[in-house]
Amino acid sequence: LLDDSVAKYASPQILGAREGLGKLTELIVAITTGERDVMEAAAEFEAAANEELAKGQEALQ
């Protein structure tokens, strides 16, 4: 129900921030449980963030 409300009434910025926070939380859990190497995970997270930034910049043009 909450997801439906957010999807209907939230701005794209809020939805993007919520998704980003979820991904960051997953990264933190993976690192703290030893499932992922810190440097490898950070590099992947940075690459994904740069991809999203590029999409946002394209949308603004």
N, C-alpha and C positions, 0 to 999 in steps of 0.2 A: 504493500500500500504506500509506504513512504517513497519507494522508488518511482511509482507511478506519479505521485504528487510532484516530486522533484523534476521528473521528465516533462511534465506538463507546464510547470510554472517557473522553473529556475532558468536563469540566464545561461548561455553557453559557457561563460567564464566560471560559474559555480559548478557546472557539471564537469568541466575540464579539471578544475581544482580538486574536486571530489575523486575523480578517476586517478589523478596524479598522486593524491594522498594514499589511495589504495595500493597503487604500485609501489610507492615508497615503503609502505608498511610491509608489503610482501618481501621487498628487498631486505629490510631490517631483520625480519624473521629468518629469512634464508641465511643471512650472515651470522646471526647470533646462534643459530642451531648448528652451524658448521656445514650446512648443505652447499654453501657457495663460498668461493674465494673472494675476499673483499675487493681486491683490485680488479678482478675479472667482472664482478657484479657492478662495480662503479663504472667501468668502461661501457658496459652494456646499457646501464641506466643513462649515462651521458649521451650515448648514441641515440637512444630512444627519445630523450628530451630534445636533442637537436633536430630530429625528424619532425617532432610535433611543432617546434618553433618555426621550422621552414614551412610547414603547412599553414600555420597561422599567418606568416608573412605573405604567403601566396594569396590567402583569402583577403588580406587587406588591400591587395593591388588590383 
